[in-house]
Protein backbone atom coordinates (compact mmCIF):
# COMPACT_ATOMS: atom_id res chain seq x y z
CA UNK A 1 0.00 0.00 0.00
CA UNK A 2 1.17 3.55 -0.78
CA UNK A 3 3.02 4.93 2.28
CA UNK A 4 1.34 8.33 1.75
CA UNK A 5 -2.09 6.70 2.09
CA UNK A 6 -1.01 4.94 5.26
CA UNK A 7 0.17 8.24 6.80
CA UNK A 8 -3.04 9.97 5.72
CA UNK A 9 -5.24 7.32 7.31
CA UNK A 10 -3.12 7.35 10.45
CA UNK A 11 -3.47 11.14 10.65
CA UNK A 12 -7.29 11.02 10.37
CA UNK A 13 -7.48 8.21 12.90
CA UNK A 14 -5.40 10.23 15.38
CA UNK A 15 -7.57 13.29 14.72
CA UNK A 16 -10.73 11.30 15.48
CA UNK A 17 -9.19 10.01 18.70
CA UNK A 18 -8.26 13.52 19.79
CA UNK A 19 -11.78 14.77 19.09
CA UNK A 20 -13.28 11.80 20.94
CA UNK A 21 -11.19 12.44 24.05
CA UNK A 22 -11.91 16.16 23.84
CA UNK A 23 -15.65 15.53 23.87
CA UNK A 24 -15.31 12.95 26.63
CA UNK A 25 -13.23 15.31 28.74
CA UNK A 26 -15.68 18.14 28.15
CA UNK A 27 -18.45 15.96 29.49
CA UNK A 28 -16.56 15.21 32.71
CA UNK A 29 -15.20 18.68 33.32
CA UNK A 30 -18.51 20.44 32.67
CA UNK A 31 -17.16 22.48 29.76
CA UNK A 32 -19.61 25.34 29.26
CA UNK A 33 -20.98 25.61 25.73
CA UNK A 34 -22.58 28.90 24.73
CA UNK A 35 -26.23 28.78 23.67
CA UNK A 36 -26.75 30.02 20.10
CA UNK A 37 -28.89 33.15 20.43
CA UNK A 38 -28.60 34.22 16.79
CA UNK A 39 -32.07 32.84 16.01
CA UNK A 40 -33.69 35.09 18.60
CA UNK A 41 -34.76 38.58 17.59
CA UNK A 42 -36.23 41.32 19.80
CA UNK A 43 -39.82 42.27 19.10
CA UNK A 44 -39.25 45.84 20.30
CA UNK A 45 -36.29 48.20 20.06
CA UNK A 46 -34.70 47.80 23.47
CA UNK A 47 -32.01 50.14 24.76
CA UNK A 48 -29.65 47.25 25.46
CA UNK A 49 -29.06 43.82 23.98
CA UNK A 50 -29.65 41.59 27.00
CA UNK A 51 -28.39 38.57 25.02
CA UNK A 52 -24.89 39.97 24.58
CA UNK A 53 -22.16 37.96 26.32
CA UNK A 54 -21.17 39.61 29.59
CA UNK A 55 -24.70 40.80 30.35
CA UNK A 56 -26.39 39.46 33.53
CA UNK A 57 -27.63 35.83 33.66
CA UNK A 58 -30.84 35.18 31.78
CA UNK A 59 -34.01 33.11 32.02
CA UNK A 60 -35.67 32.52 28.64
CA UNK A 61 -39.27 31.31 28.66
CA UNK A 62 -40.17 29.70 25.31
CA UNK A 63 -43.93 29.89 24.76
CA UNK A 64 -46.52 30.38 22.03
CA UNK A 65 -48.18 33.78 22.21
CA UNK A 66 -51.09 32.51 20.12
CA UNK A 67 -52.12 29.93 22.77
CA UNK A 68 -54.33 30.98 25.69
CA UNK A 69 -52.68 28.46 28.02
CA UNK A 70 -49.25 29.93 27.33
CA UNK A 71 -50.46 33.46 28.01
CA UNK A 72 -51.23 32.37 31.59
CA UNK A 73 -47.72 30.88 31.85
CA UNK A 74 -46.20 34.16 30.64
CA UNK A 75 -48.03 36.05 33.39
CA UNK A 76 -46.87 33.53 36.00
CA UNK A 77 -43.26 33.72 34.76
CA UNK A 78 -43.20 37.51 34.60
CA UNK A 79 -44.73 37.81 38.08
CA UNK A 80 -41.94 35.70 39.56
CA UNK A 81 -39.22 37.53 37.62
CA UNK A 82 -40.10 40.85 39.25
CA UNK A 83 -38.19 39.87 42.39
CA UNK A 84 -34.77 39.22 40.80
CA UNK A 85 -32.91 42.35 39.74
CA UNK A 86 -29.70 40.61 38.63
CA UNK A 87 -31.39 38.29 36.12
CA UNK A 88 -32.83 39.31 32.73
CA UNK A 89 -36.09 37.53 31.92
CA UNK A 90 -37.08 36.97 28.30
CA UNK A 91 -40.41 35.75 26.97
CA UNK A 92 -39.62 34.11 23.64
CA UNK A 93 -42.40 33.35 21.16
CA UNK A 94 -41.80 29.98 19.48
CA UNK A 95 -44.97 29.96 17.36
CA UNK A 96 -43.54 32.25 14.66
CA UNK A 97 -46.64 34.43 14.93
CA UNK A 98 -46.77 37.43 12.58
CA UNK A 99 -44.89 40.30 14.21
CA UNK A 100 -47.88 42.70 14.37
CA UNK A 101 -50.02 40.01 16.04
CA UNK A 102 -47.23 39.19 18.46
CA UNK A 103 -46.94 42.85 19.46
CA UNK A 104 -50.69 43.05 19.97
CA UNK A 105 -50.57 40.02 22.30
CA UNK A 106 -47.53 41.27 24.21
CA UNK A 107 -48.87 44.78 24.82
CA UNK A 108 -51.32 43.64 27.48
CA UNK A 109 -48.78 41.53 29.36
CA UNK A 110 -46.17 42.33 32.00
CA UNK A 111 -43.23 44.66 31.36
CA UNK A 112 -40.99 42.31 33.38
CA UNK A 113 -40.15 40.33 30.23
CA UNK A 114 -38.08 41.28 27.23
CA UNK A 115 -40.17 39.97 24.32
CA UNK A 116 -38.24 38.04 21.68
CA UNK A 117 -39.15 35.72 18.82
CA UNK A 118 -37.49 32.44 17.90
CA UNK A 119 -37.18 32.31 14.11
CA UNK A 120 -36.87 28.50 14.26
CA UNK A 121 -39.53 27.96 16.93
CA UNK A 122 -42.24 25.32 16.92
CA UNK A 123 -45.68 25.02 18.51
CA UNK A 124 -45.24 21.28 18.95
CA UNK A 125 -42.85 21.63 21.89
CA UNK A 126 -44.40 22.38 25.27
CA UNK A 127 -43.27 25.54 27.14
CA UNK A 128 -39.83 25.45 28.70
CA UNK A 129 -37.25 27.74 30.31
CA UNK A 130 -33.55 28.03 29.51
CA UNK A 131 -31.32 29.41 32.26
CA UNK A 132 -28.18 31.00 30.82
CA UNK A 133 -25.07 32.21 32.62
CA UNK A 134 -23.70 35.70 31.89
CA UNK A 135 -21.51 34.25 29.10
CA UNK A 136 -24.66 32.70 27.53
CA UNK A 137 -23.57 29.17 28.45
CA UNK A 138 -26.55 26.95 29.16
CA UNK A 139 -26.94 26.23 32.86
CA UNK A 140 -30.24 24.35 32.85
CA UNK A 141 -33.32 23.57 30.76
CA UNK A 142 -36.64 23.17 32.59
CA UNK A 143 -39.94 22.18 31.00
CA UNK A 144 -43.20 23.57 32.32
CA UNK A 145 -44.64 21.02 34.77
CA UNK A 146 -45.81 20.64 38.37
CA UNK A 147 -43.79 22.71 40.80
CA UNK A 148 -42.94 25.21 38.05
CA UNK A 149 -43.17 28.36 40.18
CA UNK A 150 -41.09 27.20 43.18
CA UNK A 151 -38.49 25.64 40.89
CA UNK A 152 -38.34 28.83 38.82
CA UNK A 153 -37.80 30.88 42.00
CA UNK A 154 -35.04 28.51 43.07
CA UNK A 155 -33.12 28.81 39.80
CA UNK A 156 -33.61 32.58 39.63
CA UNK A 157 -32.40 32.95 43.21
CA UNK A 158 -29.24 31.04 42.33
CA UNK A 159 -28.57 33.05 39.16
CA UNK A 160 -29.34 36.22 41.12
CA UNK A 161 -26.53 35.37 43.55
CA UNK A 162 -28.79 34.78 46.56
CA UNK A 163 -27.23 31.38 47.39
CA UNK A 164 -24.81 28.74 46.12
CA UNK A 165 -25.38 25.63 44.01
CA UNK A 166 -25.56 23.34 47.05
CA UNK A 167 -28.46 25.36 48.45
CA UNK A 168 -30.13 25.31 45.04
CA UNK A 169 -29.93 21.50 44.98
CA UNK A 170 -31.43 21.31 48.48
CA UNK A 171 -34.30 23.55 47.44
CA UNK A 172 -35.04 21.49 44.33
CA UNK A 173 -34.99 18.22 46.32
CA UNK A 174 -37.45 19.72 48.83
CA UNK A 175 -39.76 20.79 45.99
CA UNK A 176 -39.69 17.31 44.44
CA UNK A 177 -40.55 15.80 47.82
CA UNK A 178 -43.44 18.23 48.16
CA UNK A 179 -44.66 17.12 44.72
CA UNK A 180 -44.57 13.54 45.97
CA UNK A 181 -46.93 14.53 48.80
CA UNK A 182 -49.34 16.10 46.32
CA UNK A 183 -49.32 12.87 44.34
CA UNK A 184 -49.98 10.66 47.36
CA UNK A 185 -53.00 12.61 48.68
CA UNK A 186 -55.43 11.37 45.98
CA UNK A 187 -54.23 7.81 46.61
CA UNK A 188 -54.83 8.10 50.36
CA UNK A 189 -58.26 9.59 49.68
CA UNK A 190 -59.01 6.52 47.59
CA UNK A 191 -57.94 4.30 50.50
CA UNK A 192 -60.29 6.14 52.85
CA UNK A 193 -63.10 5.81 50.31
CA UNK A 194 -62.54 2.03 50.16
CA UNK A 195 -62.69 1.86 53.95
CA UNK A 196 -65.94 3.83 54.04
CA UNK A 197 -67.44 1.35 51.59
CA UNK A 198 -66.49 -1.50 53.92
CA UNK A 199 -63.65 -2.68 51.70
CA UNK A 200 -61.04 -2.70 54.48
CA UNK A 201 -58.86 -5.47 53.05
CA UNK A 202 -58.65 -3.70 49.69
CA UNK A 203 -57.74 -0.49 51.52
CA UNK A 204 -54.94 -2.25 53.42
CA UNK A 205 -53.59 -3.73 50.19
CA UNK A 206 -53.37 -0.21 48.76
CA UNK A 207 -51.55 0.96 51.88
CA UNK A 208 -49.04 -1.90 51.65
CA UNK A 209 -47.93 -0.53 48.28
CA UNK A 210 -47.01 2.84 49.82
CA UNK A 211 -43.36 3.01 50.91
CA UNK A 212 -42.19 5.23 53.76
CA UNK A 213 -38.49 5.56 54.61
CA UNK A 214 -35.89 8.07 55.84
CA UNK A 215 -36.23 10.14 52.67
CA UNK A 216 -40.02 10.56 53.04
CA UNK A 217 -41.09 14.13 53.96
CA UNK A 218 -42.59 14.50 57.42
CA UNK A 219 -45.98 15.69 56.17
CA UNK A 220 -46.27 12.59 53.97
CA UNK A 221 -45.34 10.34 56.92
CA UNK A 222 -48.08 11.97 58.98
CA UNK A 223 -50.68 11.52 56.24
CA UNK A 224 -49.91 7.81 55.89
CA UNK A 225 -49.93 7.29 59.67
CA UNK A 226 -53.30 9.03 60.04
CA UNK A 227 -54.84 6.79 57.38
CA UNK A 228 -53.53 3.71 59.19
CA UNK A 229 -55.17 4.99 62.38
CA UNK A 230 -58.44 5.49 60.52
CA UNK A 231 -58.16 1.88 59.39
CA UNK A 232 -57.72 0.88 63.07
CA UNK A 233 -54.12 -0.23 62.44
CA UNK A 234 -52.13 1.54 65.21
CA UNK A 235 -49.23 -0.94 64.98
CA UNK A 236 -48.72 -0.07 61.30
CA UNK A 237 -49.04 3.63 62.16
CA UNK A 238 -46.23 3.31 64.71
CA UNK A 239 -43.96 1.68 62.11
CA UNK A 240 -44.51 4.66 59.82
CA UNK A 241 -44.10 7.23 62.62
CA UNK A 242 -40.61 5.90 63.34
CA UNK A 243 -39.53 7.97 60.33
CA UNK A 244 -40.47 11.36 61.75
CA UNK A 245 -39.92 13.46 64.88
CA UNK A 246 -41.50 16.49 66.51
CA UNK A 247 -44.65 17.19 68.51
CA UNK A 248 -47.13 16.25 65.79
CA UNK A 249 -45.42 12.93 65.13
CA UNK A 250 -45.28 12.25 68.86
CA UNK A 251 -48.96 13.12 69.22
CA UNK A 252 -49.94 10.43 66.72
CA UNK A 253 -47.58 7.98 68.44
CA UNK A 254 -49.52 8.71 71.61
CA UNK A 255 -52.81 8.09 69.79
CA UNK A 256 -51.43 4.79 68.47
CA UNK A 257 -50.44 3.60 71.95
CA UNK A 258 -53.81 4.74 73.31
CA UNK A 259 -55.56 2.60 70.69
CA UNK A 260 -53.28 -0.31 71.65
CA UNK A 261 -54.38 0.08 75.30
CA UNK A 262 -50.81 1.00 76.31
CA UNK A 263 -52.08 3.85 78.47
CA UNK A 264 -48.86 4.41 80.43
CA UNK A 265 -46.79 5.02 77.31
CA UNK A 266 -49.54 7.12 75.71
CA UNK A 267 -49.83 9.24 78.87
CA UNK A 268 -46.09 9.86 79.00
CA UNK A 269 -46.08 11.04 75.36
CA UNK A 270 -49.11 13.34 75.75
CA UNK A 271 -47.62 14.97 78.89
CA UNK A 272 -44.48 15.90 76.94
CA UNK A 273 -46.39 17.77 74.23
CA UNK A 274 -46.02 21.47 75.02
CA UNK A 275 -46.94 23.60 72.01
CA UNK A 276 -49.38 26.18 73.47
CA UNK A 277 -51.80 25.46 70.66
CA UNK A 278 -54.45 23.14 69.27
CA UNK A 279 -52.12 20.11 69.42
CA UNK A 280 -51.60 20.56 73.15
CA UNK A 281 -55.37 20.88 73.68
CA UNK A 282 -55.91 17.61 71.81
CA UNK A 283 -53.18 15.96 73.91
CA UNK A 284 -54.88 17.22 77.09
CA UNK A 285 -58.16 15.75 75.86
CA UNK A 286 -56.50 12.34 75.52
CA UNK A 287 -54.95 12.73 78.99
CA UNK A 288 -58.45 13.26 80.39
CA UNK A 289 -59.64 10.13 78.57
CA UNK A 290 -56.72 8.18 80.03
CA UNK A 291 -57.55 9.37 83.55
CA UNK A 292 -61.20 8.41 83.06
CA UNK A 293 -60.23 4.93 81.88
CA UNK A 294 -57.78 4.49 84.73
CA UNK A 295 -60.47 5.60 87.19
CA UNK A 296 -62.96 3.16 85.70
CA UNK A 297 -60.42 0.35 85.99
CA UNK A 298 -59.71 1.17 89.67
CA UNK A 299 -63.43 1.17 90.44
CA UNK A 300 -63.77 -2.25 88.83
CA UNK A 301 -60.89 -3.57 90.95
CA UNK A 302 -62.59 -2.30 94.11
C-alpha positions in Angstrom: 0.0 0.0 0.0 1.2 3.6 -0.8 3.0 4.9 2.3 1.3 8.3 1.8 -2.1 6.7 2.1 -1.0 4.9 5.3 0.2 8.2 6.8 -3.0 10.0 5.7 -5.2 7.3 7.3 -3.1 7.3 10.5 -3.5 11.1 10.6 -7.3 11.0 10.4 -7.5 8.2 12.9 -5.4 10.2 15.4 -7.6 13.3 14.7 -10.7 11.3 15.5 -9.2 10.0 18.7 -8.3 13.5 19.8 -11.8 14.8 19.1 -13.3 11.8 20.9 -11.2 12.4 24.0 -11.9 16.2 23.8 -15.7 15.5 23.9 -15.3 13.0 26.6 -13.2 15.3 28.7 -15.7 18.1 28.1 -18.5 16.0 29.5 -16.6 15.2 32.7 -15.2 18.7 33.3 -18.5 20.4 32.7 -17.2 22.5 29.8 -19.6 25.3 29.3 -21.0 25.6 25.7 -22.6 28.9 24.7 -26.2 28.8 23.7 -26.8 30.0 20.1 -28.9 33.2 20.4 -28.6 34.2 16.8 -32.1 32.8 16.0 -33.7 35.1 18.6 -34.8 38.6 17.6 -36.2 41.3 19.8 -39.8 42.3 19.1 -39.2 45.8 20.3 -36.3 48.2 20.1 -34.7 47.8 23.5 -32.0 50.1 24.8 -29.6 47.2 25.5 -29.1 43.8 24.0 -29.6 41.6 27.0 -28.4 38.6 25.0 -24.9 40.0 24.6 -22.2 38.0 26.3 -21.2 39.6 29.6 -24.7 40.8 30.3 -26.4 39.5 33.5 -27.6 35.8 33.7 -30.8 35.2 31.8 -34.0 33.1 32.0 -35.7 32.5 28.6 -39.3 31.3 28.7 -40.2 29.7 25.3 -43.9 29.9 24.8 -46.5 30.4 22.0 -48.2 33.8 22.2 -51.1 32.5 20.1 -52.1 29.9 22.8 -54.3 31.0 25.7 -52.7 28.5 28.0 -49.3 29.9 27.3 -50.5 33.5 28.0 -51.2 32.4 31.6 -47.7 30.9 31.9 -46.2 34.2 30.6 -48.0 36.1 33.4 -46.9 33.5 36.0 -43.3 33.7 34.8 -43.2 37.5 34.6 -44.7 37.8 38.1 -41.9 35.7 39.6 -39.2 37.5 37.6 -40.1 40.9 39.3 -38.2 39.9 42.4 -34.8 39.2 40.8 -32.9 42.4 39.7 -29.7 40.6 38.6 -31.4 38.3 36.1 -32.8 39.3 32.7 -36.1 37.5 31.9 -37.1 37.0 28.3 -40.4 35.7 27.0 -39.6 34.1 23.6 -42.4 33.3 21.2 -41.8 30.0 19.5 -45.0 30.0 17.4 -43.5 32.3 14.7 -46.6 34.4 14.9 -46.8 37.4 12.6 -44.9 40.3 14.2 -47.9 42.7 14.4 -50.0 40.0 16.0 -47.2 39.2 18.5 -46.9 42.9 19.5 -50.7 43.0 20.0 -50.6 40.0 22.3 -47.5 41.3 24.2 -48.9 44.8 24.8 -51.3 43.6 27.5 -48.8 41.5 29.4 -46.2 42.3 32.0 -43.2 44.7 31.4 -41.0 42.3 33.4 -40.2 40.3 30.2 -38.1 41.3 27.2 -40.2 40.0 24.3 -38.2 38.0 21.7 -39.1 35.7 18.8 -37.5 32.4 17.9 -37.2 32.3 14.1 -36.9 28.5 14.3 -39.5 28.0 16.9 -42.2 25.3 16.9 -45.7 25.0 18.5 -45.2 21.3 18.9 -42.8 21.6 21.9 -44.4 22.4 25.3 -43.3 25.5 27.1 -39.8 25.5 28.7 -37.3 27.7 30.3 -33.5 28.0 29.5 -31.3 29.4 32.3 -28.2 31.0 30.8 -25.1 32.2 32.6 -23.7 35.7 31.9 -21.5 34.3 29.1 -24.7 32.7 27.5 -23.6 29.2 28.5 -26.5 27.0 29.2 -26.9 26.2 32.9 -30.2 24.4 32.8 -33.3 23.6 30.8 -36.6 23.2 32.6 -39.9 22.2 31.0 -43.2 23.6 32.3 -44.6 21.0 34.8 -45.8 20.6 38.4 -43.8 22.7 40.8 -42.9 25.2 38.1 -43.2 28.4 40.2 -41.1 27.2 43.2 -38.5 25.6 40.9 -38.3 28.8 38.8 -37.8 30.9 42.0 -35.0 28.5 43.1 -33.1 28.8 39.8 -33.6 32.6 39.6 -32.4 32.9 43.2 -29.2 31.0 42.3 -28.6 33.1 39.2 -29.3 36.2 41.1 -26.5 35.4 43.6 -28.8 34.8 46.6 -27.2 31.4 47.4 -24.8 28.7 46.1 -25.4 25.6 44.0 -25.6 23.3 47.0 -28.5 25.4 48.5 -30.1 25.3 45.0 -29.9 21.5 45.0 -31.4 21.3 48.5 -34.3 23.5 47.4 -35.0 21.5 44.3 -35.0 18.2 46.3 -37.4 19.7 48.8 -39.8 20.8 46.0 -39.7 17.3 44.4 -40.6 15.8 47.8 -43.4 18.2 48.2 -44.7 17.1 44.7 -44.6 13.5 46.0 -46.9 14.5 48.8 -49.3 16.1 46.3 -49.3 12.9 44.3 -50.0 10.7 47.4 -53.0 12.6 48.7 -55.4 11.4 46.0 -54.2 7.8 46.6 -54.8 8.1 50.4 -58.3 9.6 49.7 -59.0 6.5 47.6 -57.9 4.3 50.5 -60.3 6.1 52.9 -63.1 5.8 50.3 -62.5 2.0 50.2 -62.7 1.9 54.0 -65.9 3.8 54.0 -67.4 1.4 51.6 -66.5 -1.5 53.9 -63.7 -2.7 51.7 -61.0 -2.7 54.5 -58.9 -5.5 53.0 -58.6 -3.7 49.7 -57.7 -0.5 51.5 -54.9 -2.3 53.4 -53.6 -3.7 50.2 -53.4 -0.2 48.8 -51.5 1.0 51.9 -49.0 -1.9 51.7 -47.9 -0.5 48.3 -47.0 2.8 49.8 -43.4 3.0 50.9 -42.2 5.2 53.8 -38.5 5.6 54.6 -35.9 8.1 55.8 -36.2 10.1 52.7 -40.0 10.6 53.0 -41.1 14.1 54.0 -42.6 14.5 57.4 -46.0 15.7 56.2 -46.3 12.6 54.0 -45.3 10.3 56.9 -48.1 12.0 59.0 -50.7 11.5 56.2 -49.9 7.8 55.9 -49.9 7.3 59.7 -53.3 9.0 60.0 -54.8 6.8 57.4 -53.5 3.7 59.2 -55.2 5.0 62.4 -58.4 5.5 60.5 -58.2 1.9 59.4 -57.7 0.9 63.1 -54.1 -0.2 62.4 -52.1 1.5 65.2 -49.2 -0.9 65.0 -48.7 -0.1 61.3 -49.0 3.6 62.2 -46.2 3.3 64.7 -44.0 1.7 62.1 -44.5 4.7 59.8 -44.1 7.2 62.6 -40.6 5.9 63.3 -39.5 8.0 60.3 -40.5 11.4 61.8 -39.9 13.5 64.9 -41.5 16.5 66.5 -44.6 17.2 68.5 -47.1 16.3 65.8 -45.4 12.9 65.1 -45.3 12.2 68.9 -49.0 13.1 69.2 -49.9 10.4 66.7 -47.6 8.0 68.4 -49.5 8.7 71.6 -52.8 8.1 69.8 -51.4 4.8 68.5 -50.4 3.6 72.0 -53.8 4.7 73.3 -55.6 2.6 70.7 -53.3 -0.3 71.7 -54.4 0.1 75.3 -50.8 1.0 76.3 -52.1 3.9 78.5 -48.9 4.4 80.4 -46.8 5.0 77.3 -49.5 7.1 75.7 -49.8 9.2 78.9 -46.1 9.9 79.0 -46.1 11.0 75.4 -49.1 13.3 75.8 -47.6 15.0 78.9 -44.5 15.9 76.9 -46.4 17.8 74.2 -46.0 21.5 75.0 -46.9 23.6 72.0 -49.4 26.2 73.5 -51.8 25.5 70.7 -54.4 23.1 69.3 -52.1 20.1 69.4 -51.6 20.6 73.2 -55.4 20.9 73.7 -55.9 17.6 71.8 -53.2 16.0 73.9 -54.9 17.2 77.1 -58.2 15.7 75.9 -56.5 12.3 75.5 -54.9 12.7 79.0 -58.5 13.3 80.4 -59.6 10.1 78.6 -56.7 8.2 80.0 -57.6 9.4 83.5 -61.2 8.4 83.1 -60.2 4.9 81.9 -57.8 4.5 84.7 -60.5 5.6 87.2 -63.0 3.2 85.7 -60.4 0.3 86.0 -59.7 1.2 89.7 -63.4 1.2 90.4 -63.8 -2.2 88.8 -60.9 -3.6 90.9 -62.6 -2.3 94.1 
